[in-house]
Amino acid sequence: MEVLSSRIIVRPADYPATRDFYAHALGLAVAREYPGGTVFFAGQGLIEVAGHGGSGGGSTFAGAIWLQVRDLQQAQSELELAGVPIVRDARQEPWGLHELWIADPDGVPIVLVQVPEDHPLRRDSR
């Protein structure tokens, strides 16, 4: 199998509120829009907020969206200024990453991650 692209799709209970959250609270740029949906750039991936195709009850997403940021403290300050509730404050995890947890309007967990300079994810594996 050859995978050519991928994206995460969320189907919220309140499409306009969730679209605004990803556009304004997180500041993600729009990759494309279509009637009833918006696709956002999220680093090397895409997040699609779809106002169609769901059960109508909002998301039942059992995972989490992982977004790497350059500066976690700056991200936390920006989120607080935007009025986004912080689910869990920034901290260094036992596996070495710095993580901050928030959630979208349907409660979909969003993990903001800063990778420290000395973390194995930054090492050249060649």
Residue pairs with C-beta under 8 A, 6 or more apart in sequence:
5 46
6 45
6 46
7 39
7 45
7 46
7 47
7 48
8 42
8 45
8 46
8 47
8 48
8 65
9 47
9 48
9 50
10 18
10 47
10 48
10 49
10 50
10 59
10 61
10 104
10 106
10 108
11 50
11 51
11 52
11 53
11 54
11 55
11 58
11 59
12 18
12 49
12 51
12 54
12 58
12 59
12 104
12 105
12 106
13 56
13 57
13 58
13 59
13 105
13 106
14 58
14 105
14 106
15 36
15 49
15 50
15 51
17 105
18 49
18 104
18 105
18 106
19 38
19 49
19 51
21 84
21 104
21 105
22 28
22 38
22 40
22 47
22 49
22 104
23 30
23 38
23 40
24 82
25 79
25 82
25 83
25 84
26 67
26 110
27 78
28 40
28 41
28 42
28 47
29 40
29 41
30 38
30 39
30 40
30 41
31 39
31 40
31 41
31 46
32 38
32 39
33 39
36 50
36 51
36 52
37 48
37 49
37 50
37 51
37 52
38 48
38 49
39 46
39 47
39 48
39 49
40 46
40 47
40 48
40 49
42 65
42 67
43 67
43 68
47 65
58 106
59 104
59 106
59 107
59 108
61 106
61 108
63 109
64 108
64 109
64 110
64 111
65 104
65 108
65 109
65 110
65 111
66 111
66 113
67 110
67 111
67 112
67 113
68 112
68 113
68 114
68 115
69 75
69 112
69 113
69 114
70 114
71 114
72 90
72 98
72 99
72 100
72 112
72 113
72 114
73 90
75 100
75 112
75 114
76 86
76 89
76 90
76 100
76 112
79 86
79 100
79 102
80 86
84 102
85 102
85 103
86 100
86 101
86 102
87 101
87 102
87 103
87 109
88 99
88 100
88 101
89 100
90 98
90 99
90 100
90 112
90 114
91 98
91 99
91 100
92 98
92 116
93 99
96 116
96 119
96 120
97 113
97 114
97 115
97 116
97 119
97 121
98 113
98 114
98 115
98 116
99 111
99 112
99 113
99 114
100 111
100 112
101 109
101 110
101 111
101 112
102 109
102 110
102 112
103 109
103 110
104 110
115 121
115 122
116 122
